[in-house]
Amino acid sequence: MSRNIVVVGAGFSGVSATKKLAKKFKREKDTKITLIDRHSYLTYMTELHEVAGGRVEPTDIQYDLRHLFARQKNVDLVTDEVQNIDYERQVVKGEYGEYPYDYLLISAGAEPNDFGVPGVKEYGATMWSIEEAEVVRHRILEAFTRAAHENDKDMRRRMLNFVVCGAGFTGVELIGELIDWMPILAKQHKIDIDEVSLNLVEAGPVILPPMVEKDQNRALKFIQKKGVHVYLGDAVKEVFADHVLLSSGKEIPTYNLIWTAGIQANTGVDWQMESARAHRLKVNKYMQSLAHKNVFASGDIAYYEEEDKDGKPYPQIVQAAEQTAETAALNIYHDASNEEMEAYKGKYDGHMVSLGGHYGVARIFDKLSMSGFFALAVKHLINIMFFLTNGSLYYSWRYILTEFLHIRHHRNLMGRFFSSYGNLLWLLPLRIYYGGMWFTEGLKKCFGLFGGESWFGSNIIFPFDWLQGDAVAGASASGAAEETAKQIFGLNYVTGEEPMLVFQNMPGWFEWIMKILLPNQEVAMFMQRFMAIFELFIGLMLIIGLFTWIFSGITIILVSMFCLSGMFVWPNMWFIPAALALMAGGGRVLGVDGWLLPRLGHALDNWWYGTPRSIYRKE
């Protein structure tokens, strides 16, 4: 039976639901899932503050949908702006097409809520989308650029006075980013940092309301210690072009108000459904619309009062977005299969807040509070797990690159230890020398050069007693091992000193493996000849810089095997750190990798994921 399932919105909730639906309906070839969003990518909403605060680029938190759904052949991606829903005809109407559905899941997310405060729309900057985060970033940069050329002190003070309204997760995390960014911008624009001021305004009595008091106080103490002026229990009453008026009557002179005080359900479409507070669409415990049996909603746009949470609606957080999405997707499958549906049961395992790149607070499993390094580490781990659970090793690695290895100004939890940029040119001499060592060893083994014994002769070189004749069996095996060690790597010895083997005797478990790999002399003879040629080949590849990462890794494996076999000495253990260093891009400097790898990577990405597009249309 042919079946169309349409998911509106590719945020955390929509992506999670589509993944679940694709898996549940995998064997039903006639079921097609269509994911519609105005963007061709998932915006990692919890990291918007990093874009606004200049820590990462906008593209660093945009994750292409084709990369996320490349292996789900039952998913069609559509880039379109939904305009309305025809529930009678069961059609989603977009700006560029119509999409019929048998089941509809609305996961269209939320948008900023200014609560009707005068002046916010005219003079403030909201932050609940990638576009808005870019606007905030641009306004901050523009403020410093203009202030650097402004002679009037009062004007400069207003230009460099930044006010964040709303001390929830978004507002506090943005303040944390600005704490890190302000000294950098001040230095770049030759401005005295004392002229810059940060303000956090919150109408409620505490910051980070969902967190426990202990963590709230930790975060508050940290930002106040960094010089942030915090106004609690004092709401923004009105915003003007050059100042902000608080409900207490206090005026804060500024041209820069950033509004993070709250959100409401996406109102860009008239969903024609019963709504609750902040325009959230009412659903039952199955995430099912109250008016339409085959329509479901999840994430920030939906509203359901949890029975075991004192009748409070589930929170508008990522955990709830993903869990409600999975409940909705599962119940679509159950309903299509004529099975009993399952009620939503929210389980929220804690909250994690970053206050810049070096400090954070976290509450795990509602039991364990932590701060500083470990809190940030947990947050990064959770973000990496999101991509792993959604089947994307590609984006897991890209997240690590973005947050740890390619970060500017050392703005991460490891500081300058992970994010220093280096000149790969200095790896060129190491690559040539290291490759030359392996190439020389290959020449020794193939042709008996440099005083070595050819491995193409009739003698078994491997010092394993089960491969030796009676004359060299038993106790003589140890002497053979030492002799072999001298033959294999004899270029790094100090004259007159006897090098010490890494392992004097082969471990039992490794001996068991080697007996399987080299059961008799015939196999051993083939392997030693193969190894001689292979070492020659490794050396050549390293010298020309071709697949340096792979061949450096292979040398680490070979050295480890030589060590365990009792064939490697301590003076030559530098092979391993040298190989690790070359794995950091050693083949890209005057090597073939610099030309080949970008092209090969691009070709493999297109083959595996398909070509990323700015606009996707239903296939």
N, C-alpha and C positions, 0 to 999 in steps of 0.2 A: 504494500500500500504506500503510495507516494505521500510524503509529509514534508511540510516546510516549517522550520522554526526560525523565527527572527529575533535577534537580540539587538536592542537599541542601546548604544553606549559602550565604548571600549576602554572603560576605566578599570580599576581593580576588580570591581564586581562583574562587569561585562566579560572581561577576559577570563576570570575564574569560572563563570557560568558556561561560557562557550567551550572551554577546555573540558569541563565535566560532561557537557552534552555530547561533544565529539567522541568522548570515550564511551559513554553509555550507548550511543547509537552507532557505534563503529561497525557493527555487523549488519546493520540495516541499510542496504545500499540505496534504497529509495528515500531515505531521510536526508534532507539537506539543511544545514544550519547557516544562516546569513548573519554576519556581524556588521552592524552599521555604525559608523562614527564620522564626525566631521573632519577628523584627522586620520592619517594613515598610520598612526603610531599610538602606543600607550604612553601617556604622560605619567611619570612616577611622581604622583602628587605630593608624597611625603618629603620630597627633596626640592620642592619649589623654592624654599628659602635659600638653598645653596646657589640657585641661579640668580635670585634677586640680590643675594649678598656677595656676588662676584666670585664664588668659590669654584663653580664649574660652569661650563658652557650650556646653553639651552639644549643643544643636541645630545649632551651627555645624559639627560634624563628622558630622552625620547627613544622609545623602543619599538622598532618597526613591527607592525602586526604580521607581516609575511614571515619575518624571522621567528615570531612566536608560534605561528600556526602552519609552518612549512610542511610538517608531516601529517597534519590533519586534513586529509583529502576531502572530507565531508563538510568542510567549512569554506564558505565564500566570504570574501572581504569586500566591503562596499564603503567607499568614501563619499558620504552624502550628508546633507543637513535635513534631518527629519522635520517636516512642517506640521503634519497632523496624522491622526489615526482614524481610519474608517472602520469602526468596529462591526458595522453591519455587513460590509463586504469583506471584512478581515484583510485589510490592506494597509500597509504602512506607506504613507506618501512622503517622498523626499523631494528635494529641489530638482533632482535630475532623474527620478524614476519612481516606480511603484513596486512594492515588495509584498506579495501575498503571503499570508501566514496561516498555519493551523494552530500554532502556539506562538505567543508573543511574550518576550521578557523585556521589561523596561528597566534599564540600568543606566539611566541618563545622568546620574550624579547630581551635583549641587552647584550653586553659584553664590557669590557674596550677597550678604544681607546687610544693607546700611540702616535698617530700622527707621527709615525716614528722617534721619538726622540731616538737617539742612547743610548744604555745602560739600557733603562727601563726594557726590557725583561730579560736582564742578571743580573742586580743588584737591580732592584726595586721590589716592591710588589704591585700588583693591588688589587682592592677590589670591586668586583661586583658579588660575589657568597658566599655561606656559606663556601666553601672550602678556598677561598681566604681570607675571614675574619679570619679564623682559622690560616692561615699562618701568617698573620699580627700579630695576638695575640702571636703566638709562637715566632716570631722574636723579639718582644718587650721583652718577658720574657727571652729569650736567651740572649739578649743584657745586661739586668741587671745581670743575672747570671754570664756572662763572665766578666763584668765590676767589679763585687764584688771581683774578684780574679786577677785583672789586676793592676800592679804596675806602668806601664808607663802612665803618666798623659795625654799625647797627645792621646794615644790609648783609654784611658777611656773617654776622651772628645768626640771622634768620636763615640764610642759605645753608649754614652748617649745623642747624638745629633740626634733628630728625625725630619725629613722633610716630610711634607705633601704637595704634589703638586696638586693644584686644590682647589679653594675656593667656590665651589658650595655647595649644601646641604650636600653631603657625606663628603667632606673634612672638612667643618666647624664643622659638628657634630662629626666627629672623633677627631678633635682637642679638642672639648669640653670634650669628654670622656678621652682623654689623660691628660687634665688639672686635672681631678679628680683622675686619676689612678697613675700618676707619684709619688705623695707624698706617696701613699700606698706602691708602689714597692720600693721606696727609703728606707722607714722605714724597710720593710721586708728584704732587702738586706744590711742594715746598710750602706747606701750610703748617702752622703750629698746631699740634694735636690738641692743645688746651682750648683751642677755638671751636672744636667739634663737640657737640652735645647729643646724647641719646636719651630719649624719654619713652617710657612704657606706661600707657594709661589703661586702667582696667576698672570697669564699673562695679565689678564684684569685690568681695573682701580679700580674695586670694588670687594668686596666679596658678595656672595649670589645675583648674578645678577637678578634673577626673583623678588626679594623683593624690596620694596620702599626704598628710601634713608634713611628715618628715622630708619627703622629696620636694614638696613645695618650698619648704624653708631652705633646703640646700640650693635649689635653683635661684631663689630670691637673694640669698646671701652672696652667691657667685656673681650675679649680674650687678648687684649694688656695689660689690667690691671693685668691679671693673668700671665704676663711675656712672652707671645708668641711673637716671632719676625715675623712680617708680611711684606712680600715683594710683593707690588702691581705693576702691569705693568712690571713685570720682569719674563719672562718664563724660564723654565728649558731647557737649550740648550743641555746638555749632562750629562749622569750619569756615574760615574766611581765607582770602587770598594770601594774607601775610601773618595770620595767627590762628590758634585754636582756642576756643572758649570751652572751659570745663564747667560741669554742673555746680561746682563749688564757687564759681566766679573767677577762678584763676585763668589767666591768659598765658599761653605759651607762644612766643614769637617764632614763627616758622613758615617756610614755604613748602615743607615736606611732611605731609601726613600720609602714613601708610595704614590702610584700614584692614584689620584682620579680626574684627570683632564678632563675626558670626557668618553662618551660611544658611541658605534656604534651598529647597528642592528646585531643580531646573524648571524655570518658568518660560522657557523659549517656545514651548509647545503647550497648547491647551489639551491636556491629557483626558479631559472629560471623565474624570474619576473623582470620587469622594476624597477630600484631602483633610489633613489635620494641621497642626501647628507648623509654621514655616513652609506651607504648601506641600508637605510630604504626602504621598499617595497612600491611602489606607489599604492594608492587605490583611488577610487572616493569618493564622499560625502556619499555613503552608506557603506563605508568600504569594498567595493567590488574590487577585483583584476581587473586591466585594461585589462588583457588578458583572464581571465577565469571567466565566469559568476557565477559559483557555488563555487568559492574560495574567501574567505574573509580574511582580516588581521586586527589586532587590537593591541593596546599597543605600547610599545617602538619600535617594529619592523616595524610598519607601518608609512607611510608618507602621510599626507593630508594637503594641505594649506587651512586654514579656511577663507572663504570669508569675514566674519565679523571681522576678526582679521588682516586686512591689508595684506592678503595673506601669513601670517606666518604659518609654520606648527604647528600643535598642539604640546604642550610641552611633553617631556618624563617624566611625573610625574604620581603618582598613580591615581589622579583624572581623568586624561585623559585616562589612561589605563583602568579604570573601565568603563568610559563613552563610549569609543570607542568599548569596548567589548559588552556592552549592545546594542549599535546601530547595531553592526554586528550580534549579536544573534537575535535581533528583526527582522532584514531584512532577515535573513535566514528563519525565521518563515513566514514572509510576502511572500517571494518568493515561499516557499513550499505550501502556501495557496492561491497562485495566487492573492495576494493583493499588493497594491502599497507600495513601500519601503519608508522609512523615512530617511531624510538627517541628518547627524551628526551636532549637535549644542553643542559645548563645553561650559561648565559653570564651571569655576574654582573659588571656594569659598575662596581661600586664601592659605597661606603657613605657615607651622609651623616648627620651627627648635629648636632642643634641643642642648644646649651647656653644656653637662654633665648632671648629675642627678638633679641639683638644679636650673638651669637657662635656659631660652629659650626666643625666640622672635616669635611673630606670627602676621599675618595679616589676619583678618577675613572679608569675604564678600567684600574685597577690600575697606573697609571703616575704620575698627577698628584695630588699632595697639596696641599690648600689649607685655609685657615682664615679665620675672621672673616667679613667682608661677602660675599666671593665664594662661600664654602662655603654660607652661608645662601641666597644667591641661587640657587645650583644646586639646592638642596633644594626651594625654592619652585617653581622652573621644572619640576622633575620632577613635583611634585604637580599643577601646572596641566596638564602634558602627559598625566597619567593621565586627566583628564576630557576633554581634547580627543581623545585616541585612543579614548575610549569614547563619542565623539559627543555630548558635553554642553557646549556653549558656556555654557549657563545656570549650571552648577556651576563652570565655569572662572572666570566673572565673580564668582560668589558667593564663591569662594575668595579672589579678589583683594580683595573688599570686607572679608571677615573678617580677613585677615592683614595688610592694609596700610591700608585707609581707615577702618575702623570699630573698630580695635583700641583698647583702653583703656590709659591710663597710658604710652602711647608704647612699648609692648613689641613692637617689630618692628625689622627691620634698618635701616629708614629713620628710626627714632626719632620725634621730634616733627614732622619735616618732612612726613610723610604722614598722621599720625593725629590731627591737631588738629581738634576739633569747633568749628565756627563758626556764628554766627547768620546764617541766610539772609536775615534782614530787611534787612541792609545791601545786598543785591543789588537790592532793590526800586527805589531811585532810579535805579540804573544801567539796569535793564530799561525803566523808563518813558522815560528820556532816550534810550537806544539805539533803542527802538522808535519814539520820536518823530522821531528823525533819519531813519529809513527811511520813516516815514509822510510826513514833510515832503518828502523827495525824490520820493516817489510823487506828491504833490500838484503839485510843480513840473513833473514830466514829463507828468502827465495834463492839467493845466489851465494850465500856463505861469505859475504863481504865483511869488511871491518873486523876480521878475526873471529867471526861467528860461524857456527855449524849450519849448513843448509838443512832446512826441514823437508827437503825433497829427496833426501838420502834414504837409506834403508833402515835407519835407527828410529826407534820410538823416542821422541823427545819428552813427552809427558811423563813426569816422575811418579806414576801411580803403580803400586806394587802388582796389581792384577794385570797390568799390561807388560811387565818386565819378565825377562827370562829368569831361570833359577839363580843365575850368577848375580843378579842385581836385585833380587827379591828381598823382602823383609827389611832388615836394618839398613841395607844400602839405599833404600828408597829415600831416606832423609838426605843422604849425601848427594843423591841424584837431583833432589829438589834444589839444594843449594847451588849445584853446578848449573842447573837450568836457569836459576835466577840470575846467575852471573851472565849467562848467554843472552837471556831475553832483554834485560835492561842493564847494560853495562856501561852506559855513557855518563853516569852521574856519580861515580864513586870517587872518594878521596883516596889518593895514592897511599898504599900501605895500610889502609883500614879495611876490615871485613864488614860488609853491610849486614844488617840484621833482618831476617825475614819477618814479615808482618805476622804470619801464622807459621809456626814451626811444624805443626801437624794439622792435617785437614780435619775440620769438624765432621763428626759422624754423619750428620744429616746431609752435608754437602757431598760426602763420599758416596752416599746412597744415590744421590742425583747423578753424579758423574758416572757411576757404574751403569746407570740406565743410558746415559748419553754416549758413553764410550765403553761398550761391553767387551770389545775384543780389539786385537791389534789392527785388523783391517779397517774398522771404523775409525780407530785412533789415527792411523796413517792418513786416511782421507781428511780428517778434521785438521791435522796439523798442517797439511798442505793448503787446505782452504784458509786456515787462519793466516798463513804467511801471505797469501795473495790479498786477503781481506785487510790486513794491516797496511799493506802497500796502498790499497784503494782508499782506506780511511785517511791516510796521510795526504794523498792527492786531493781528496775532497776538502780537507781542512785548509790546505794551502791555497786553493783557488776560491775558497769561501762558498762552497755549494752545499746547501742543507746543513749548515754548521751546527744548528741546534740539535738536529737528529744525530749527527755523527759524534758530536761532543757527548751527548747522552749515551751513545753506544760505547764510547771509550770508558765512561764511568762504569758501565756494566762489565766490560772486559777486565778492567783493573780490579774490580771487586771479585770477579771469578779467579783471576790470577792470585789475588791475596788469599782467598779461601783454599786455593789449591796448593799453597805453600810455594808459590813461584814468584813472589813479589817482595821487594825489600823496602824498608822505611824511607831511605833517601829519595825514592821516586814517588812517594805519595803526593808530591806536588801535582801529579797528573790530574787528580780529582778536582782540587780547587781551580786549576787552570781550565779544565773542561767546563766547570760551572760558570766561570767568568765569561768564557766564549759563548755560552748559551744566552747571554744578555745582548745578543745582536752582533757578535764578532764577525759574522760573514757579510754584513751589510756595508762594511767599509772596504772599498776597492775589492769587492768580492762579488761573485755571481748572485748571491742572495739579495743584494741591494737592487738588482734589476728583476730577478725572477720571482722572489717571494710576493711582492705586491700584486703582480699579475696573476700568479698562481692562486693566491688567496682570494682575489676578486673572482676568478673563474670558478673556484670551488664553492664560494658563497652563493654565486648565481645558480650553480648546479644543485646545491643542496637546499637552499632556501627560496630560489627564484629571485628575479631581479627586483629590488625594492623600488617602489613607485611613490610618488607624492599623492597619486590618486588611484584607488582600486575600484574596479567595477566588477559586478557579478559575472562569473564565468558562464 
